[in-house]
Amino acid sequence: MKYICRTLSIAYAHDLNTNKYAVLLGCTSDGAGGLCYDSKLEFDNPLEAWSIYIMRADALLRRRLGDKLEAEGKDRFTGDRRTA
C-alpha cells in the first residue's frame, strides 16, 4: 500500500497489489512508518477515490474548525465573535 496523502484520520492510498485506490478511515500511525485503519473504501477509478477523500477530509476539517471557533466564543460558520 502506497500512502499518497493523509488529513487527520483519513488517508488516500494506492494498493500496489490490487492496483486499486483506497480511502482509509480511522487512520492512526502504526509506529513503524505505516498506518492502521478502521475501514477501507476501494475504487478502480483514482478520481472517484480522490473525490471521496476530499469530501470526507473537508467535512472532518470543517467540523473541527467549527468546534474550535465555538470554544473561543465565536460563530462556527462565520468566525464572528458572539455577543451576549
N, CA, C and O atoms as CSV, one atom per row, in Angstrom:
chain,resi,resn,atom,element,x,y,z
A,1,MET,N,N,0.853,-1.171,0.000
A,1,MET,CA,C,0.000,0.000,0.000
A,1,MET,C,C,0.894,1.228,0.000
A,1,MET,O,O,1.763,1.366,0.860
A,2,LYS,N,N,0.686,2.111,-0.953
A,2,LYS,CA,C,1.428,3.367,-1.022
A,2,LYS,C,C,0.508,4.483,-0.550
A,2,LYS,O,O,-0.515,4.753,-1.178
A,3,TYR,N,N,0.864,5.133,0.551
A,3,TYR,CA,C,0.066,6.210,1.109
A,3,TYR,C,C,0.409,7.499,0.372
A,3,TYR,O,O,1.560,7.935,0.378
A,4,ILE,N,N,-0.580,8.102,-0.256
A,4,ILE,CA,C,-0.344,9.288,-1.061
A,4,ILE,C,C,-0.491,10.552,-0.228
A,4,ILE,O,O,0.354,11.443,-0.305
A,5,CYS,N,N,-1.549,10.642,0.565
A,5,CYS,CA,C,-1.692,11.782,1.470
A,5,CYS,C,C,-2.633,11.418,2.611
A,5,CYS,O,O,-3.418,10.472,2.533
A,6,ARG,N,N,-2.517,12.212,3.674
A,6,ARG,CA,C,-3.327,11.964,4.868
A,6,ARG,C,C,-3.746,13.286,5.471
A,6,ARG,O,O,-2.953,14.224,5.547
A,7,THR,N,N,-4.994,13.358,5.899
A,7,THR,CA,C,-5.532,14.513,6.611
A,7,THR,C,C,-6.193,13.982,7.874
A,7,THR,O,O,-7.188,13.261,7.809
A,8,LEU,N,N,-5.633,14.343,9.021
A,8,LEU,CA,C,-6.132,13.876,10.311
A,8,LEU,C,C,-6.269,12.358,10.296
A,8,LEU,O,O,-5.256,11.661,10.238
A,9,SER,N,N,-7.478,11.825,10.348
A,9,SER,CA,C,-7.650,10.367,10.435
A,9,SER,C,C,-8.137,9.741,9.125
A,9,SER,O,O,-8.696,8.645,9.126
A,10,ILE,N,N,-7.919,10.450,7.999
A,10,ILE,CA,C,-8.339,9.950,6.689
A,10,ILE,C,C,-7.129,9.934,5.763
A,10,ILE,O,O,-6.353,10.889,5.747
A,11,ALA,N,N,-6.962,8.869,4.997
A,11,ALA,CA,C,-5.834,8.785,4.069
A,11,ALA,C,C,-6.294,8.354,2.684
A,11,ALA,O,O,-7.307,7.670,2.531
A,12,TYR,N,N,-5.524,8.771,1.675
A,12,TYR,CA,C,-5.728,8.382,0.282
A,12,TYR,C,C,-4.531,7.520,-0.093
A,12,TYR,O,O,-3.384,7.918,0.115
A,13,ALA,N,N,-4.794,6.354,-0.641
A,13,ALA,CA,C,-3.698,5.415,-0.894
A,13,ALA,C,C,-3.915,4.644,-2.196
A,13,ALA,O,O,-5.020,4.588,-2.735
A,14,HIS,N,N,-2.831,4.057,-2.677
A,14,HIS,CA,C,-2.871,3.187,-3.855
A,14,HIS,C,C,-2.364,1.813,-3.428
A,14,HIS,O,O,-1.233,1.675,-2.961
A,15,ASP,N,N,-3.201,0.812,-3.590
A,15,ASP,CA,C,-2.821,-0.562,-3.252
A,15,ASP,C,C,-2.085,-1.143,-4.454
A,15,ASP,O,O,-2.701,-1.449,-5.474
A,16,LEU,N,N,-0.785,-1.292,-4.337
A,16,LEU,CA,C,0.038,-1.759,-5.449
A,16,LEU,C,C,-0.229,-3.215,-5.803
A,16,LEU,O,O,0.029,-3.627,-6.934
A,17,ASN,N,N,-0.734,-3.994,-4.874
A,17,ASN,CA,C,-1.031,-5.408,-5.138
A,17,ASN,C,C,-2.290,-5.584,-5.988
A,17,ASN,O,O,-2.329,-6.435,-6.876
A,18,THR,N,N,-3.314,-4.779,-5.713
A,18,THR,CA,C,-4.582,-4.912,-6.439
A,18,THR,C,C,-4.766,-3.829,-7.500
A,18,THR,O,O,-5.700,-3.894,-8.300
A,19,ASN,N,N,-3.875,-2.834,-7.507
A,19,ASN,CA,C,-3.948,-1.669,-8.396
A,19,ASN,C,C,-5.247,-0.889,-8.198
A,19,ASN,O,O,-5.757,-0.278,-9.137
A,20,LYS,N,N,-5.780,-0.910,-6.980
A,20,LYS,CA,C,-6.973,-0.142,-6.636
A,20,LYS,C,C,-6.561,1.043,-5.770
A,20,LYS,O,O,-5.515,1.036,-5.121
A,21,TYR,N,N,-7.411,2.050,-5.782
A,21,TYR,CA,C,-7.193,3.235,-4.960
A,21,TYR,C,C,-8.106,3.149,-3.757
A,21,TYR,O,O,-9.223,2.638,-3.848
A,22,ALA,N,N,-7.628,3.653,-2.621
A,22,ALA,CA,C,-8.369,3.475,-1.378
A,22,ALA,C,C,-8.460,4.766,-0.582
A,22,ALA,O,O,-7.555,5.599,-0.589
A,23,VAL,N,N,-9.580,4.897,0.099
A,23,VAL,CA,C,-9.762,5.926,1.107
A,23,VAL,C,C,-9.811,5.169,2.433
A,23,VAL,O,O,-10.682,4.327,2.651
A,24,LEU,N,N,-8.871,5.480,3.303
A,24,LEU,CA,C,-8.752,4.781,4.585
A,24,LEU,C,C,-9.311,5.677,5.687
A,24,LEU,O,O,-8.923,6.839,5.815
A,25,LEU,N,N,-10.209,5.131,6.465
A,25,LEU,CA,C,-10.873,5.893,7.524
A,25,LEU,C,C,-10.423,5.406,8.899
A,25,LEU,O,O,-10.158,4.218,9.088
A,26,GLY,N,N,-10.340,6.319,9.847
A,26,GLY,CA,C,-9.918,5.957,11.202
A,26,GLY,C,C,-8.435,5.640,11.279
A,26,GLY,O,O,-8.032,4.727,11.999
A,27,CYS,N,N,-7.620,6.384,10.545
A,27,CYS,CA,C,-6.177,6.111,10.478
A,27,CYS,C,C,-5.423,6.563,11.724
A,27,CYS,O,O,-5.695,7.616,12.301
A,28,THR,N,N,-4.485,5.743,12.107
A,28,THR,CA,C,-3.522,6.088,13.151
A,28,THR,C,C,-2.175,5.538,12.711
A,28,THR,O,O,-2.113,4.604,11.912
A,29,SER,N,N,-1.116,6.106,13.220
A,29,SER,CA,C,0.227,5.635,12.895
A,29,SER,C,C,0.487,4.305,13.578
A,29,SER,O,O,0.087,4.100,14.724
A,30,ASP,N,N,1.160,3.399,12.875
A,30,ASP,CA,C,1.488,2.105,13.480
A,30,ASP,C,C,2.835,2.135,14.194
A,30,ASP,O,O,3.265,1.127,14.755
A,31,GLY,N,N,3.507,3.300,14.173
A,31,GLY,CA,C,4.784,3.448,14.853
A,31,GLY,C,C,5.978,2.993,14.029
A,31,GLY,O,O,7.122,3.192,14.439
A,32,ALA,N,N,5.729,2.382,12.865
A,32,ALA,CA,C,6.816,1.891,12.015
A,32,ALA,C,C,6.780,2.554,10.635
A,32,ALA,O,O,7.349,2.031,9.676
A,33,GLY,N,N,6.113,3.701,10.539
A,33,GLY,CA,C,6.035,4.411,9.268
A,33,GLY,C,C,4.819,4.059,8.431
A,33,GLY,O,O,4.647,4.590,7.334
A,34,GLY,N,N,3.981,3.175,8.932
A,34,GLY,CA,C,2.765,2.783,8.219
A,34,GLY,C,C,1.535,3.293,8.933
A,34,GLY,O,O,1.624,4.068,9.886
A,35,LEU,N,N,0.385,2.846,8.461
A,35,LEU,CA,C,-0.885,3.269,9.053
A,35,LEU,C,C,-1.736,2.067,9.418
A,35,LEU,O,O,-1.728,1.048,8.727
A,36,CYS,N,N,-2.463,2.201,10.503
A,36,CYS,CA,C,-3.539,1.269,10.851
A,36,CYS,C,C,-4.825,2.024,10.549
A,36,CYS,O,O,-4.866,3.246,10.685
A,37,TYR,N,N,-5.873,1.320,10.141
A,37,TYR,CA,C,-7.125,1.983,9.826
A,37,TYR,C,C,-8.305,1.104,10.206
A,37,TYR,O,O,-8.193,-0.118,10.302
A,38,ASP,N,N,-9.451,1.768,10.423
A,38,ASP,CA,C,-10.668,1.062,10.818
A,38,ASP,C,C,-11.413,0.496,9.627
A,38,ASP,O,O,-11.917,-0.626,9.684
A,39,SER,N,N,-11.488,1.269,8.537
A,39,SER,CA,C,-12.201,0.788,7.357
A,39,SER,C,C,-11.540,1.313,6.084
A,39,SER,O,O,-10.816,2.309,6.097
A,40,LYS,N,N,-11.815,0.612,4.991
A,40,LYS,CA,C,-11.167,0.904,3.712
A,40,LYS,C,C,-12.224,0.907,2.605
A,40,LYS,O,O,-12.957,-0.066,2.428
A,41,LEU,N,N,-12.290,2.015,1.865
A,41,LEU,CA,C,-13.173,2.119,0.711
A,41,LEU,C,C,-12.291,1.988,-0.531
A,41,LEU,O,O,-11.358,2.772,-0.704
A,42,GLU,N,N,-12.570,1.011,-1.398
A,42,GLU,CA,C,-11.725,0.769,-2.569
A,42,GLU,C,C,-12.416,1.190,-3.861
A,42,GLU,O,O,-13.631,1.062,-4.012
A,43,PHE,N,N,-11.602,1.700,-4.790
A,43,PHE,CA,C,-12.112,2.177,-6.071
A,43,PHE,C,C,-11.137,1.795,-7.189
A,43,PHE,O,O,-9.923,1.772,-6.987
A,44,ASP,N,N,-11.681,1.501,-8.355
A,44,ASP,CA,C,-10.847,1.283,-9.539
A,44,ASP,C,C,-10.405,2.617,-10.128
A,44,ASP,O,O,-9.313,2.733,-10.683
A,45,ASN,N,N,-11.265,3.619,-9.999
A,45,ASN,CA,C,-11.030,4.936,-10.572
A,45,ASN,C,C,-10.358,5.840,-9.534
A,45,ASN,O,O,-10.955,6.114,-8.492
A,46,PRO,N,N,-9.130,6.311,-9.792
A,46,PRO,CA,C,-8.444,7.163,-8.813
A,46,PRO,C,C,-9.158,8.491,-8.570
A,46,PRO,O,O,-9.085,9.029,-7.465
A,47,LEU,N,N,-9.848,9.032,-9.577
A,47,LEU,CA,C,-10.567,10.296,-9.378
A,47,LEU,C,C,-11.777,10.126,-8.471
A,47,LEU,O,O,-12.107,11.021,-7.693
A,48,GLU,N,N,-12.428,8.992,-8.573
A,48,GLU,CA,C,-13.553,8.712,-7.680
A,48,GLU,C,C,-13.061,8.607,-6.232
A,48,GLU,O,O,-13.676,9.151,-5.315
A,49,ALA,N,N,-11.958,7.907,-6.046
A,49,ALA,CA,C,-11.378,7.779,-4.701
A,49,ALA,C,C,-10.949,9.145,-4.169
A,49,ALA,O,O,-11.182,9.462,-3.003
A,50,TRP,N,N,-10.319,9.957,-5.031
A,50,TRP,CA,C,-9.866,11.288,-4.614
A,50,TRP,C,C,-11.048,12.161,-4.215
A,50,TRP,O,O,-10.973,12.886,-3.223
A,51,SER,N,N,-12.131,12.100,-4.971
A,51,SER,CA,C,-13.319,12.898,-4.654
A,51,SER,C,C,-13.892,12.523,-3.292
A,51,SER,O,O,-14.275,13.396,-2.514
A,52,ILE,N,N,-13.952,11.230,-3.005
A,52,ILE,CA,C,-14.453,10.772,-1.704
A,52,ILE,C,C,-13.500,11.217,-0.596
A,52,ILE,O,O,-13.942,11.675,0.457
A,53,TYR,N,N,-12.203,11.085,-0.828
A,53,TYR,CA,C,-11.199,11.511,0.159
A,53,TYR,C,C,-11.366,12.998,0.484
A,53,TYR,O,O,-11.431,13.377,1.654
A,54,ILE,N,N,-11.435,13.836,-0.552
A,54,ILE,CA,C,-11.547,15.285,-0.354
A,54,ILE,C,C,-12.850,15.633,0.371
A,54,ILE,O,O,-12.857,16.479,1.265
A,55,MET,N,N,-13.946,14.984,-0.012
A,55,MET,CA,C,-15.237,15.246,0.618
A,55,MET,C,C,-15.195,14.885,2.111
A,55,MET,O,O,-15.661,15.656,2.950
A,56,ARG,N,N,-14.640,13.721,2.435
A,56,ARG,CA,C,-14.560,13.294,3.844
A,56,ARG,C,C,-13.620,14.193,4.636
A,56,ARG,O,O,-13.940,14.592,5.756
A,57,ALA,N,N,-12.448,14.519,4.055
A,57,ALA,CA,C,-11.482,15.366,4.753
A,57,ALA,C,C,-12.055,16.758,4.986
A,57,ALA,O,O,-11.879,17.327,6.063
A,58,ASP,N,N,-12.740,17.312,3.985
A,58,ASP,CA,C,-13.352,18.629,4.114
A,58,ASP,C,C,-14.364,18.653,5.253
A,58,ASP,O,O,-14.360,19.574,6.070
A,59,ALA,N,N,-15.222,17.653,5.309
A,59,ALA,CA,C,-16.238,17.590,6.364
A,59,ALA,C,C,-15.591,17.488,7.745
A,59,ALA,O,O,-16.021,18.154,8.687
A,60,LEU,N,N,-14.565,16.660,7.862
A,60,LEU,CA,C,-13.876,16.487,9.143
A,60,LEU,C,C,-13.192,17.784,9.580
A,60,LEU,O,O,-13.295,18.180,10.741
A,61,LEU,N,N,-12.500,18.440,8.658
A,61,LEU,CA,C,-11.809,19.681,8.998
A,61,LEU,C,C,-12.792,20.799,9.344
A,61,LEU,O,O,-12.560,21.553,10.289
A,62,ARG,N,N,-13.882,20.914,8.593
A,62,ARG,CA,C,-14.879,21.944,8.896
A,62,ARG,C,C,-15.482,21.737,10.284
A,62,ARG,O,O,-15.716,22.695,11.021
A,63,ARG,N,N,-15.730,20.477,10.629
A,63,ARG,CA,C,-16.281,20.177,11.952
A,63,ARG,C,C,-15.293,20.580,13.044
A,63,ARG,O,O,-15.673,21.202,14.036
A,64,ARG,N,N,-14.025,20.223,12.855
A,64,ARG,CA,C,-13.018,20.564,13.875
A,64,ARG,C,C,-12.813,22.068,13.996
A,64,ARG,O,O,-12.703,22.601,15.100
A,65,LEU,N,N,-12.761,22.750,12.852
A,65,LEU,CA,C,-12.605,24.205,12.893
A,65,LEU,C,C,-13.810,24.876,13.548
A,65,LEU,O,O,-13.651,25.811,14.334
A,66,GLY,N,N,-15.008,24.402,13.228
A,66,GLY,CA,C,-16.223,24.942,13.846
A,66,GLY,C,C,-16.220,24.741,15.345
A,66,GLY,O,O,-16.586,25.647,16.094
A,67,ASP,N,N,-15.810,23.560,15.796
A,67,ASP,CA,C,-15.736,23.290,17.236
A,67,ASP,C,C,-14.733,24.226,17.911
A,67,ASP,O,O,-14.981,24.713,19.014
A,68,LYS,N,N,-13.595,24.478,17.248
A,68,LYS,CA,C,-12.578,25.370,17.804
A,68,LYS,C,C,-13.119,26.799,17.901
A,68,LYS,O,O,-12.920,27.476,18.910
A,69,LEU,N,N,-13.797,27.248,16.857
A,69,LEU,CA,C,-14.377,28.595,16.889
A,69,LEU,C,C,-15.404,28.727,18.008
A,69,LEU,O,O,-15.404,29.723,18.732
A,70,GLU,N,N,-16.280,27.733,18.158
A,70,GLU,CA,C,-17.283,27.782,19.224
A,70,GLU,C,C,-16.631,27.803,20.601
A,70,GLU,O,O,-17.104,28.496,21.502
A,71,ALA,N,N,-15.548,27.047,20.767
A,71,ALA,CA,C,-14.845,27.026,22.054
A,71,ALA,C,C,-14.238,28.393,22.375
A,71,ALA,O,O,-14.018,28.723,23.540
A,72,GLU,N,N,-13.970,29.186,21.332
A,72,GLU,CA,C,-13.426,30.534,21.511
A,72,GLU,C,C,-14.533,31.585,21.613
A,72,GLU,O,O,-14.255,32.784,21.645
A,73,GLY,N,N,-15.800,31.126,21.664
A,73,GLY,CA,C,-16.914,32.056,21.775
A,73,GLY,C,C,-17.279,32.717,20.463
A,73,GLY,O,O,-17.830,33.818,20.450
A,74,LYS,N,N,-16.976,32.051,19.353
A,74,LYS,CA,C,-17.274,32.609,18.035
A,74,LYS,C,C,-18.291,31.735,17.319
A,74,LYS,O,O,-18.493,30.572,17.668
A,75,ASP,N,N,-18.934,32.327,16.298
A,75,ASP,CA,C,-19.884,31.592,15.474
A,75,ASP,C,C,-19.114,30.566,14.640
A,75,ASP,O,O,-18.109,30.906,14.016
A,76,ARG,N,N,-19.577,29.314,14.626
A,76,ARG,CA,C,-18.847,28.237,13.950
A,76,ARG,C,C,-18.827,28.391,12.433
A,76,ARG,O,O,-17.975,27.798,11.771
A,77,PHE,N,N,-19.750,29.176,11.864
A,77,PHE,CA,C,-19.821,29.304,10.413
A,77,PHE,C,C,-19.155,30.566,9.883
A,77,PHE,O,O,-18.589,30.554,8.790
A,78,THR,N,N,-19.216,31.656,10.647
A,78,THR,CA,C,-18.670,32.931,10.174
A,78,THR,C,C,-17.375,33.329,10.880
A,78,THR,O,O,-16.588,34.105,10.339
A,79,GLY,N,N,-17.150,32.805,12.079
A,79,GLY,CA,C,-15.983,33.188,12.869
A,79,GLY,C,C,-16.178,34.495,13.620
A,79,GLY,O,O,-15.276,34.952,14.322
A,80,ASP,N,N,-17.355,35.099,13.473
A,80,ASP,CA,C,-17.642,36.349,14.187
A,80,ASP,C,C,-17.800,36.066,15.680
A,80,ASP,O,O,-18.361,35.049,16.087
A,81,ARG,N,N,-17.284,37.005,16.482
A,81,ARG,CA,C,-17.430,36.868,17.916
A,81,ARG,C,C,-18.896,36.986,18.292
A,81,ARG,O,O,-19.603,37.874,17.815
A,82,ARG,N,N,-19.344,36.082,19.150
A,82,ARG,CA,C,-20.743,36.100,19.611
A,82,ARG,C,C,-20.934,37.213,20.620
A,82,ARG,O,O,-20.053,37.512,21.426
A,83,THR,N,N,-22.098,37.813,20.556
A,83,THR,CA,C,-22.436,38.829,21.555
A,83,THR,C,C,-23.473,38.253,22.498
A,83,THR,O,O,-24.309,37.441,22.102
A,84,ALA,N,N,-23.412,38.683,23.752
A,84,ALA,CA,C,-24.310,38.152,24.771
A,84,ALA,C,C,-25.708,38.651,24.654
A,84,ALA,O,O,-26.566,38.279,25.455
